[in-house]
Amino acid sequence: MMAPLTRILVADDHPVVRSGLVAILDQPAEFSVVAEAADGVEAVELFARLAPDVCVLDLRMPRLSGLEATERIRRLDPQAKIVVLSSFDGDEDIYRALKAGARSYLLKDTPEPELIAAVRAVAAGLRRIPPAVAERLAARLDAGELTGRELEILERIVRGEANKQIGAALGITEGTVKSHVNHLLAKLGVGDRTEAAVAALRRGLVRPGSS
């Protein structure tokens, strides 16, 4: 008897990328791409309707991100098997995706054989974390967790606001802001505000242009 097909949902907002993923994932005889989504909302709707065996989700999509789609799909089915695919290798992106329930996190420059192997592993109930991604994740786990207030201040540092501006915007004293800044600099392992802004963007703690 032939083994049942692994039914796959692919979600990416770039049509050319999505078509490429479909072409790759339709190659193995045991795979079948049963649905394509152009954004996170569509991915969740298709999952609810079709219950595919594996979802391959782009991290950054309109209407609903891959992270948010992962969370919603996992609420529909806590056993859902999800591979997150991204061009971003920030350790915070990786940490949040895996914490949300993704079983693999791959970068978009991943070779075709690795993508196929990851989907195959996830379909079998395993995790598949490439070494480079695992290193980023380990660095994230070693770092201190930023509080909500520290993240708010970090976002404003990235926008170039001074402590006085930040204090006025958040309704706290300039001295309190300075204390928070010192704490987040220590947690990020950086020496000044400029290095903090660079680290925030590189790690995915703050999105470019966030407000």
C-alpha positions in Angstrom: 0.0 0.0 0.0 1.2 3.5 -0.8 1.8 5.9 2.2 -0.8 8.7 2.4 0.2 12.0 0.8 1.4 14.8 3.0 -1.0 17.6 2.3 0.6 21.1 2.4 -0.6 24.6 2.7 1.8 27.4 1.4 1.3 31.0 2.4 3.4 33.9 1.1 2.3 37.3 -0.1 4.8 37.4 -3.0 3.3 35.5 -5.9 6.7 34.6 -7.5 8.0 33.3 -4.1 4.8 31.4 -3.5 4.9 29.8 -6.9 8.5 28.8 -6.4 7.7 27.2 -3.0 4.7 25.3 -4.6 7.0 24.0 -7.4 9.6 22.8 -4.9 7.1 21.2 -2.5 5.2 19.4 -5.3 8.3 17.5 -6.4 8.4 14.7 -3.8 6.0 11.9 -4.7 4.6 11.9 -1.1 3.9 15.7 -1.1 0.8 17.5 -2.4 0.3 21.2 -2.1 -3.5 21.5 -1.6 -3.8 25.2 -0.9 -2.1 28.6 -1.5 -2.6 31.7 0.6 -1.6 35.3 -0.1 -1.8 36.5 3.5 -2.2 35.2 7.0 -6.0 35.6 7.2 -6.4 33.5 4.1 -4.0 30.9 5.5 -6.1 30.5 8.7 -9.3 30.3 6.7 -7.8 27.6 4.4 -6.4 25.7 7.3 -9.9 25.6 9.0 -11.5 24.4 5.8 -8.9 21.9 4.5 -6.9 20.8 7.6 -3.6 20.3 5.7 -0.9 18.1 7.3 1.8 20.9 7.2 1.6 24.6 6.8 4.5 26.6 5.3 4.0 30.2 6.3 6.0 33.3 5.4 6.8 35.3 8.6 5.9 38.8 7.2 2.5 38.9 5.5 -0.2 41.6 5.2 -3.4 41.5 7.3 -2.1 38.8 9.6 1.6 37.9 10.0 3.0 34.4 9.9 3.4 34.6 13.7 -0.2 35.6 14.3 -1.4 33.0 11.8 0.6 30.4 13.6 -1.0 31.3 16.9 -4.5 31.2 15.4 -4.0 27.9 13.6 -2.6 26.4 16.8 -5.8 27.6 18.6 -7.8 25.7 16.0 -5.6 22.7 16.3 -3.0 22.4 19.0 -1.3 19.6 17.0 -1.0 21.7 13.8 2.4 21.3 12.1 3.9 24.6 11.0 7.1 25.6 9.2 7.9 29.3 9.3 9.9 30.6 6.4 11.5 34.1 6.5 14.2 36.3 5.1 14.8 37.6 8.6 17.2 35.9 10.9 16.7 38.0 14.0 16.8 35.9 17.2 13.6 37.5 18.5 11.7 36.5 15.3 13.0 32.9 15.7 12.1 32.8 19.4 8.6 34.2 18.9 7.8 31.9 16.0 8.9 28.7 17.9 7.2 29.9 21.0 4.0 30.4 19.0 4.1 26.7 18.0 6.1 26.5 14.8 8.1 23.3 14.6 10.7 24.7 12.1 12.1 28.1 11.2 13.9 28.3 7.9 15.5 31.2 6.1 14.4 31.9 2.5 17.9 31.2 1.2 17.6 27.6 2.5 18.6 25.1 -0.2 15.7 23.1 -1.7 16.8 19.8 -0.2 16.8 21.3 3.3 13.3 22.8 2.8 12.0 19.4 1.7 13.7 17.6 4.6 12.3 20.1 7.0 8.7 19.7 5.8 9.2 15.9 5.8 10.5 16.0 9.4 7.7 18.3 10.6 5.1 16.0 8.9 6.5 13.1 10.9 6.0 15.1 14.1 9.7 16.2 14.6 11.3 19.6 14.9 13.8 20.8 12.3 16.0 23.7 13.3 19.1 24.4 11.1 22.4 25.0 12.9 22.5 28.7 12.1 19.0 29.3 13.4 19.7 27.2 16.5 22.7 29.5 17.2 20.5 32.6 17.0 17.9 30.9 19.2 20.5 30.0 21.8 21.7 33.7 21.9 18.1 34.8 22.5 17.6 32.4 25.3 20.9 33.5 26.9 19.8 37.2 26.8 17.6 38.8 29.5 13.9 39.3 28.7 13.0 42.9 28.1 10.0 44.2 30.0 7.1 45.8 28.1 8.2 49.3 29.3 11.8 48.6 28.1 10.5 47.6 24.7 8.4 50.8 24.5 11.5 52.8 25.3 13.6 50.8 22.9 11.2 51.6 20.1 11.5 55.3 20.8 15.3 55.1 21.0 15.2 53.5 17.5 13.1 56.5 16.3 15.8 58.9 17.7 13.9 60.3 20.7 15.8 61.7 23.6 15.1 60.7 27.2 13.1 63.9 27.9 10.9 63.2 24.8 10.4 59.6 25.9 9.5 60.6 29.4 6.9 63.2 28.2 5.3 60.7 25.8 5.1 57.9 28.4 4.2 60.0 31.4 7.3 59.2 33.4 10.3 61.2 34.6 13.5 61.6 32.7 15.3 59.9 35.5 13.0 56.9 35.2 13.7 56.7 31.5 17.4 56.8 32.1 17.1 53.9 34.6 15.1 51.9 32.0 17.7 52.7 29.3 20.6 51.5 31.5 18.8 48.2 32.2 18.0 47.5 28.6 21.5 48.4 27.5 22.8 45.8 30.0 20.3 43.2 28.8 21.2 43.8 25.1 24.9 43.7 25.9 25.6 47.0 24.3 27.3 50.2 25.4 25.1 53.0 24.1 21.8 54.1 22.5 23.1 53.8 19.0 24.3 50.2 19.5 21.0 49.5 21.2 19.0 50.7 18.1 21.2 48.6 15.8 20.8 45.5 18.0 17.0 46.1 18.2 16.6 46.1 14.4 19.0 43.2 13.8 17.4 41.0 16.4 13.8 41.8 15.3 12.9 43.4 18.7 11.7 46.5 16.8 10.4 46.7 13.3 11.8 49.4 10.9 9.3 52.3 10.9 7.4 51.0 13.9 5.4 53.6 15.6 
